[in-house]
Every structure is written in C-alpha cells, then in structure tokens.
Amino acid sequence: MKTARQNKILELVSKNEITTQEELADLLLASGYNVTQATISRDIRELGLSKMSLDGGASQKYVAVIKDETTMNDKYLNVLKTGFVSMAMAQNILVIKTVGGMAMGVAAALDGLKWNEIVGSIAGDDTIMCAIRTVDETYEVMEKLRKIIL
C-alpha cells in the first residue's frame, strides 16, 4: 500500500504543479488513496521531495529530486578517506577511529553506501561502532574499507 501510494505521489508530482500538501492529498483522494496530512508529510520526507520555484517567482511546486548515485558515492568515499584513522574488529563489531569530530560524518557515509553487511552504526566524536551481520562479513567490510582508504 505504502509503495503504491508513494509511486502515485511521484506520478502526480511529475504530471501536476502541486504547491501544497492539501492539493496532493486531494489528488490522492481522487485516485483512491485515503490519506492524512501526517501521511503526506512523511511520504514527502521519505521520497525526498523538494519545492522548486515556478518560473522564478514566489510560487513553488513539489518536485522529485533525483540524486546521482555516482556523485553521492564519491562524496561518501571522500568523507571516509578524509576522516578515517584506523579500525579494529571485535567479533561482528567493527570499531572505527576517525579524526576528532568526524565520526558522525564517517558513520553517515558508511550508512549512505548501503552495504548489506552493515546493520547499523553508532558514532561518538572520534569513534564508530559498526554492527555487522557476521564475523565473516566483518572481514569483508574491513577489506572494502582498506581498498577505499588506500
């Protein structure tokens, strides 16, 4: 249901000049989707919709911003290279040391790469604890990181 609704939102935004959440809700209702304002707001955030100026004027409409996957990966890799100091393994936990103040950025970069082996990361100031599914996959992640850093 959610996926179908979000696909419909992307379709509606691409075909119409939708300027408010209320307009989007009305169009969804006309398409058979009974939604609340909270649902619309959450969908807009999850889909990464932004408002763009109409003809350079004050009026704005919702648009789907498509991020270039290659550009985003390059940014993540740059953050990893810049912030990484060292790493150590503790079973299926990978502890990564970073330059002071960069742990959150490096953890966000790791999350952004969407490696299946990584369940999630917790960052402090200069240390990240990265939960990995298995011990074997921890070795794989370490090798991937070595290739990026070197």
ZIUR-V14432 format. One record per residue. RES is the residue in one small letter. PSI is psi as a letter, one per 40 degrees, with the letter a starting at -180 (* if undefined). Layout:
res: (RES:RES)
psi: (PSI:PSI)
This chain:
res: (m:k:t:a:r:q:n:k:i:l:e:l:v:s:k:n:e:i:t:t:q:e:e:l:a:d:l:l:l:a:s:g:y:n:v:t:q:a:t:i:s:r:d:i:r:e:l:g:l:s:k:m:s:l:d:g:g:a:s:q:k:y:v:a:v:i:k:d:e:t:t:m:n:d:k:y:l:n:v:l:k:t:g:f:v:s:m:a:m:a:q:n:i:l:v:i:k:t:v:g:g:m:a:m:g:v:a:a:a:l:d:g:l:k:w:n:e:i:v:g:s:i:a:g:d:d:t:i:m:c:a:i:r:t:v:d:e:t:y:e:v:m:e:k:l:r:k:i:i:l)
psi: (d:d:d:d:d:d:d:d:d:d:d:d:d:d:e:i:g:h:e:i:d:d:d:d:d:d:d:d:d:d:e:e:h:h:i:i:d:d:d:d:d:d:d:d:d:d:e:f:i:i:h:i:h:h:f:e:a:d:i:i:i:h:i:h:h:h:h:h:d:d:d:d:d:d:d:d:d:d:d:d:d:d:d:h:d:i:i:i:h:g:b:e:h:h:h:h:h:i:i:h:e:e:d:d:d:d:d:d:d:d:d:d:e:f:h:d:d:h:d:i:i:h:i:b:d:e:h:h:h:h:h:i:d:i:d:d:d:d:d:d:d:d:d:d:d:d:d:d:d:*)
